Structure formats: C-alpha cells, structure tokens
Amino acid sequence: MKVVTFGEVMLRLATPGFERFGQSNMLQATFGGGEANVAVSLANYGVDVAFVSRLPQNDIAEACINELRGLGVDTSQILHDGDRMGIYFLEAGAVSRASKVIYDRSHSAVSEIRPGMIDWEKVFSGAGWFHWTGITPAISQGAADTVKEAIEAANRLGITVSTDLNYRKNLWKYGKTAREVMPGLVKGCDIILGNEEDAAMALDIHPDGVDVTRGEVTADAYLSVSKKIMELAPRCKKVITTLRGSVSASHNSWSGVLYDGKKLYSAPTYEITHIVDRVGGGDSFMGGLIYGLLTYPEDDQRALNFAVAASCLKHTIVGDYNRVTVQEVEKLMGGDASGRVSR
C-alpha cells in the first residue's frame, strides 16, 4: 500500500555534541520534520511512500529533496514555490538540562500554502494511507486549511487517515489555539497517536493520576483518554499513546499503549539510559506503527511492539531520521538489546 505524508521539512542546525548555543562556534546542518521523518522510516522498511510539501527553488531545498529521494521517498509531488525553507535550531540536553529548540519558520514556503495549491486527487492516486501531524496546522491558517482539504479528499476516496497530535506550544501564534483547530481535524482520522500533553493541549482531554516527571507512567491511566478521543472522533478505529517517563534528559523509559475500542494493548517498556538524540522519537514511533498496522493487520499487539522497538532504536541515532531496518527492529523485539558487534 502506498502511504502519503504531508507537512514541512526544515533545515536543522544543531550544536555539536551537547554544547550550548552560546558556547559553540559551529552548527551541524541536516534536515528533518515530523511528516518527512515518518516517510523516511517507512521507506527504510520498504514501504512505497511519498512526501508532499512546498519548498522554494534554491540549492538548500534541492539538497533536502535529493536527500529524501536518496533515502527512498517519492518527492515528485513537492511544490517548488515560496521564498524560504523553515529552519530549527537544536541544543541537545543532557542529564538534568533539557534540550532546547528555536524555530525560524515564519514566512516559510509551507506556512504560506493555501487550499487549491495541491491537487489531492492526483497526489492520492494509488494511495491507501494519508498521514499528517498537529505541527502543520499550527504553522498558519493556510496550512491548517490545506490539512483540512487533504483530510476531506482522503475521506472521500476511502483512504485511511492517521495523525500524530504533536502539540507544539511555540508554533500556535497566528490567532488560533490548538483546541480551536485540532478537534475538527481529528474527526476525519482513523488512527490517532499522541501523548498525555498532546491530548490535553490539543483536545482538552486529560489522563488521571499520571506524573511523568517522576519517571513512572501507568498504561491503564490512558484508557479513559482513549475512550474520550473515540467519542470526539467517531470514525477513529485505534488510539495509540506513547508513554515516556522522563527520569532525566539522558534517561527515559519508553513504551506505548493501543486501544481498539474494545481492548487496551500494552507494549514492553524499554529503559533508554543514554539518549543520543530524542528528536524524531515520536515520528519514528508513528513510522513503525504505520508499518506494523499494514504488515500485521490482524495483530495489533505486534504492530504496537514494532513501533515501540523502532522508536527505542531511534534514540540512539543522531538526526531526525530513524535509519534502521525491519531486521534491526525485529531483533530488539525478540529481546536482543545487547548491542554486540554484528560481524
């Protein structure tokens, strides 16, 4: 099945190692963005996937497109228009110091997109799955309206629609709040992913008895949240919650739960004690989840376990993209977390 993702891909400028912004005299340039990260994961797993966006015609944007194409992502539906590419700056945290992100994406090509610019009938030709995230409608009214346009087209065509709620407080600045925009969009979704903050800030839905700052997360606490999300979005078939316990910036517990309307599935919990790069962790979960649901359509437990294992591995990889294979994920799923050299 062909998967289509839509959103903004950015130039990522990160301080090397764990240096601070005011300390480093260089920045390492890569690319990344929620929906592009999901596309790369799926391409790594052998899935036919296309990424749709709007990028200016310049050498930086071309380098980004070439990289995505080289990683197996279909970029033929990207619009070549607009004045600039969005940028984000990253300072990686460690131990008790949190990571920092600074956005520079005002007036980016995607932020100035409008309904009618993308021929969704053409984009969705041969596709069976469409994925978007809460990051895109946070950028601008035009981006939010375009997401709505895409969802409505996918619904008409009978295409499965998935979303990662992905609440970003620093992005909602154009006069609308997430709670004003997101509920209407998720009503068109079949698969909904989020975490405790996403559900609270985007949908005004709250878990009970959870304090993630203590590094302890109880999966059962999310059953009521999942039910409320399904009440809000009646066409939703599965609600998935990532469970991150933040012991420190370097040490997280990581798991997830999936609710199918009848049963709550819980994945194993991984202790990630030496995080290399957690940016893109949720995207790698979503990529693994889509692959799992497509590959094991009758086994939600295995699909969930694949997503958690895949995203656990992402925390060991620098950059936004989860550069792992199906075999590596399945090896971890099988209990081999030794990290021994493969010869």
N, C-alpha and C positions, 0 to 999 in steps of 0.2 A: 504494500500500500504506500502511495506517495503521501508525504507529510509536507505541509506548507507552514512556515512560521513568518510572522510579520512584526517588525519593530525597528529600533535604532541600534546600529552598531557604531561604536565610538573608538577614537584613538585613546588608548590607555597609557598614561605617563606615570610610572611608579618609581619611587626612590629605591635604590638597590638595597638588597638585604632587608634590614629592619631600621634603616636610617630615617630620621625625621625630615620633614620638609625644610626646616631651617638649618639643617645640618649638612644635607647632601648637595654636591655641586653637579650632579647629573641625574637624569631621569631616563628610565628604560621604556622604550616605546613598543607597545604591542597593540592588539585590537581586542575588543570584546563588547558584549551587550547581551542582555537576557535571552532574546529570541535567537540571536546568532549563535550563542553558546549551546542552546538546545539543538540547533541544526547541526552543529559540528559533532556533538555527541552521537546523534542519530546516524550521521554519515560514517562515523567510526564503526558503528555497529552494522553497517551495510544497508541501511535504510535509504530509500530514494527520498531525498529531502530538498526542498527549495526554500531559500530565504528571500523575503521581499522587503525592500526598504527604499529609501530615497537618499541618494548621495550626490555630492557635487562632482563636476568633471575636473578633477585635479589629480596630481600624482599620488597624494596620500590616500585618497579614496580608491584610486586604481590599485594601489598596493594592498589595501584591505580586501578588495574584491578578488584579486589574484590569490591572496592567501586563502580565503574561503573556498574558492574554486579548487585550489590545490589540495584542500582537505576533504574534497568530495561533495561540496554543497553546490547545488544549482543556483547560480546568481543571475540567470537570464532575465528575471522579472524585476530586477532592481532598477528604479528610475534614476536616470542620470540628469539631475537637475538640482537647483538650490545653490546657495552661496558658500556654505561651510559644513564641515563634519563636526559632530559633537565630540567633546573631549572630557575625560575624567582623570583626575589626579589621585593617586593612591599612596598612602603611607601605611605600611603593614605594621600592625601592633604585635606586641609580644608580652606574655605573662599577664601582668595587671594593667598594661597600657593597651587601650583599644585601638583598632585600626581607624583611619580617617579617610574619607572620600570628599573631594571637592569637585563639583560639577561645573563645566563650562560648555553648556549646550544651548544657550539662548540663541535664537535665530538660526539654529541648525536646519539642515535640509528637511529632516523628518518633522521638526517642530512646526514647520510652515506647510506641511502637507494638508490637503483638503480632499473631501469626498469628491469622487469623479476622476481623480488623477490616476487611480489604479483600476484596470479592467479586471474585476474579481472573477467574472465568468471565465475569462481566459486564464487567469492565474490558477483557478481551481480545476481546470480541465485535467482529468485523470487523477485528481487528488481524492483522498478519503479522510484526511485529518487536517484540521487547522488549529494552530496554537498561537496564542497571544499572551501578554503579561500585563499586569497593572502598571508597569512602568510607562508604557506607551501612552495611555490616556491621561497620564499625569503630566505629560510634557506640554500639551496645548489643547485648546478646544478643537482645533482642526484635526489633531491626532486622535483625540477621543471620538470625534465624529467618524473618522475613517475606520477606526476599530469597529464601531457600531455597524458601519456599512459592510465591512468584511464578515462580521458575525451573521448579519441578516442574509447575506448572499450564501454563506456556508449552510445556514439553516434551511434555506430554500432548496439547496442542492442535496440535502441529506448527508452532509459531511459532519463527522464527529468534531466537536469544538472543545478544546481544552484551554484552561487558563491557569497561570500562577498568579495569585493575588498581588504579590510583590509590592507591598506598601513602601513608598519612599517619601518621607516627610519633607525632604529638601526639594522635591520636584513640584509639588502641588502649589503653584504660585500664580496661576492665571485667572483666579477668581472663583474657581470651583473647588470643593473639597472632595476627597475620595469617596466619602459617604454619600455625596450627591450624585456621583457619576457611576461608581462601580456596581451598585446593586442592579441597575438597569442592564448593564453589560453582561453580568454573570447569569442573568436569566436565560441567556441564549447558549449556555455552556452545558456540556455533557459530563466533563471531567473537571473538577476544581481542586487545585492544590494551594496550600497556604500554611502559615504557622500561626501561633497564638496572637502575635502582634498584627499580622495581616488581617485576620478575621475581625479583630477588634476595631482597627482603624479604618479599614475599607468597608466593612459590612456592619459595624456596630454589634458584633457578636462576640461574646466573651466566654472563656473557659472558667470553671470554678476550681479553686483550690490548687492553683499552679503558681510556683515561684521559680522561674527558670534561672534566676540569679544564684540560686543555691546549687545548681548543677543537678537537680533532681526533677525529672519530668515523668508524670504518670499518664500512660496512654489512655486509661479509662476516662480521664477527665475530659477528653475530647469527643466523647460520644454525643453529648448534648449539643456541642458546637456543630458537629457534622449533621445532626438532625435538623438544626435550625437553618443551616445552609441549604439543605434539600427542600425545606419549606419555602425558602426565598426563591430558589431556582428549581421549579418542579420537574424540568427535563433532565436535571442532573442525575447521573447514574452512580457516580462514585465521588466521594470526598476524601482527599488524602491530606494528611497533616504531617509536616516534618517536625520532628521532636529534637530540638537542640538544647542540651544542658550546658550552659557556659560556666565552666569551672574557672577558666581564665581565657585570655586571648589565644593562648597556645594549647589549651587543653579543653576539648569539648566532648561531651557524649553525643551520640548521633543515632537516631532511629526514625521510625515513622509508623503511622497507622493508616489504614484504609477502611472506609465504611461504604458498603454497597447497598445500603438501605435496609439490610437485614442483619448483617454480621460485621463486627469490628475486627479487622485483622491487625496483628502487631508484628513488626519486624524485629530481628535481633538488634541489640544495642552495641554499638562499637565505641570504644574509648579511643579517641584520637588525641594522643598525648603530646604530639609535637607537630602542630599545624604548620605547613609550609605556606599555603595560600588558600584562604577560605572563600575568596571572591569567586563567584560562579558555582558555589556549592549547591544552592537551590536549583540552579539551571541544570546541573549535572544530575540531580535527583529527577527533575522533570524529563530530561532526555532518557534516563534509564527507565522511568515509569512508562513513557510512551512506547519504548521498545518492548518492555515487559508485557504491557497490555496487548500489543499487537502480536507478540510471539507466543504468549501463553494466555490466550483469550478465555480459557476455562479455569485458570489457576491464578486468582488474584493474590494469593499468598506469595507465590513465586515471583510475580510481577513486582510486588512491593519489596521483596527481599533483594531483587536485582537492583531496583532504584536506590535502596539504602547502601548496598555494597558499592555501586558505581560512584555515588556521591562521597562515600567514605574515601575512596581512592583519589577523588579529585582534590581533597585537602592536602595531598602530597605533591601536587603539581603546580608549578609557577605559571601564572597567566589565567585568563578567564576560561580557556577551553579545557575540557576533560579529555585528555589524549590517552584514552585507554581502549582496550579491545574487549569484545564479549568474553574471550577466553580468560582474560585477567580478572574480569568481574566475577565470572563463574568460579574461578579458583578461590577468590576470597569468600564467596558464598558457601563454598564447600568446606570452609574452616581453615584454609591455609593463609594465615596472616604473618607468617614467619619473616617474609621479606628476604629470604635466602636468594643468592645469586642464581639466575636461570642460565645454565650453561648448555 
